[in-house]
Amino acid sequence: MTATDTASHKVSNWNRQTYQRLKLALSLGLRRQLFVAVCDDLSLRNRLAGKLHAEMGATSAKELLNAQNHPKLVSLNLSLSAPNPLGQMAQWLAKNRPSRSPAPMPGFQILGIERLTRQSPTVQRLFLRRLQTIEHNLSRLESTLLIWLPRPWFHTIQQSVPEFWQLHTAIFEFEGEPTPLPPVGASKPEASKPSPPSEEATGSFKEDLRTLLTQDLVKLADIGQEKQHDGDFKYPQSGSEVAFNALGGGFPPVTNYPTFPYSTPSSPLSVPKEPTENRVAPLQPDLRLGDSVQNEPTQSDEQANDDQYQIPDIKLGESAAPSQPNVQQPSANPTALQADSYLQLGNYYRQVIEQGDASEENLAIAIQAYEQALQYLGEDSPHLSDILNDVGNLYWILSRSPSSVDHSLSYLEQAIQSYQLALTRLVAEEVPQTYAMIQNNLGAAYGDLARHQDSAENLEQSIRAYEEALRYRRAESEPLKYASTQNNLGTAYWNLAQHQSPVANLRAAIASYAEALSYYNTKTEPLSWAMIQNNLGTAYWNLAQYEKPEHWLELATSAYQDALMYRKPDVTPAACAATQNNLGTAYWHLADRFQDEPDAQERYLKSCIATYESAIALVQQLSRNTPPIPINFDVLSTYNNLGLAYYQLATEAHFSLDKASKSVHLEAALHQHIQACTGVSPQSDSYQTTLSYIVKTIRAFYREGGIAGQNLALSKVPGQLLPEILPRL
């Protein structure tokens, strides 16, 4: 790294830390605070102010729709004809009185002070005099004020207006190269790509976010002169849906396995009971549920990670091919023009998101644009439900952003609120397809919320929403969408079974999966058909833990085998490995049910071993890819499971193996446990569990071959493990 790169990195870190401190100070909502932000790089200043506005200025869809509250932060551009920040704040408040009072006072950020440099001395002195009066007026406004200054004006105010300076609460200084002001009359620079709402590099914010977003809309239209929309902007027709399978990814793997010795990587690993010397306790599978059904799959399983519970039906409204928004000509109705402008901007960023660029910045801008549009649309607008559905979708995607983990609960609640508001403005019988779509989306959001709080209650809400969607999503007219919702309903029931009434809920899950399966053709939808077979197998396996184990386990193995007919290693290796892992575990449990029939037990154990080894071989192959293809099951648990299967095959007396065969199986068992042990943290519970398996296997070596057998086993153990193993022998 060069010295320049190092300096740039330090500056970037400094700016990020300063921004977070500034955002925190504003978010406290204290009254009559005066903050000063110093930044010479006007392009950076605009990005930071835009980010503040997007993150601090948003209110919920319900609040915006009902015009109950001010935004939390208002951006004002300093008027050059009358440079009076407090006067502009008062004017804004007078024009934007909330319909209900009392409403919390917003904070204000003032931009554009650098433009005073090109004004007459009279205008500059007028601005400084206005600052002198701030002490008396700020107390009456009850607001927080943030003023953005370049360093020359920062020093001027500090020296010339001590009355103002003594009042400031805090200073936030950002690093960056000074931006020279353009010559008077210079043309605006062309932008090379869509940017967050801001003006040209040396410009400043308009009066508020409405004009700010419209300015960005104009800029985008200028960029795309050769690729404008054909005709005027039209919002999607009711019921139109466009899949966005690449956007949010899938739900995280199911982690609610309270009886499993091995949990998923994202949940705490539990310690199983020590198996007896001559018989290994049956393991539970590391199974995944809830593959989503894609109407037109555009990704391979390993790309979509389709063994996870996805939301196939959260749709963003249908739109034209991605191109720059078109600016309409002024109409006789300025309110309609404002609404259309925001819809165009939201539509543009929605298309960018649909193409895979679901950055927080793009999501925030799209949400702001749509929520601002809601303020201009009347209660009788036919587009309200469509916009609210889109807002809900965008909040849901935002909840999935890795950098939004701390706020995901809030975003999910916003999504649910938007879906519910959309539903209140629909008559199901008049627009059944749209109504079913939004109910499906609501069910999916409740399912995600169940991972954060009130699991059983939210899963019940999810089930009710899916069932309501199925009342209007007819199989004869929308067979694939109907099947998709049935699949989601099955997974919701499966999740609920982990909390209450397991037998009843698992039977309901099986019924939903079976219903979904009947609408997929293996010739046209082989991967979707295989996905639901995998889900069905998991539900069968789970039900076998409560009743008729042989019956349900046989059905589970059949379902997994059917899934593997289309989940081929050369087509969908990650999904294939996951199903093989599940099948291996089902074989394990069947072997445990046939202890009185040695031939059947041995057959199932050997099938278990072969299937686990195939899964591990695929995982190793995927890890060598560039970039590595992720898997969604705990392969370290699979190593341990395989080791225990080898151990049982070697130590069960009724198998009557010769000494050489037993030694081969014990060596294989030891090898698998060592693979598992070297892949986990020494501080984890699973590390200690795996060490106990290694010790147990070494003891079996001793029983079969005496001290020579034990020494053979110890020679295969990595040296760093010996200090922990030897005292246990």
Beta strands, then each sheet from edge to edge (+ up, - down):
strand 1: 34-38
strand 2: 73-77
strand 3: 107-111
strand 4: 145-149
strand 5: 170-173
sheet 1: 2+ 3+ 4+ 1+ 5+
end
